[in-house]
Amino acid sequence: MTQADHYRDQSNRAKRLAKAVKDPEASQKLNEMAEEFRLYAERLEQTH
């Protein structure tokens, strides 16, 4: 598994958790984290 794959997995996990939690603030933060992980994975792929 590459680092990009790892961060893509983390993004997907955060998205799933965001849908599962009842707290709107926690859901929003998890969605923000998911986007950050996704962007980081993209950057890693561009550099390798």
Order of alpha helices (4+ residues) and beta strands (2+ residues): alpha-alpha
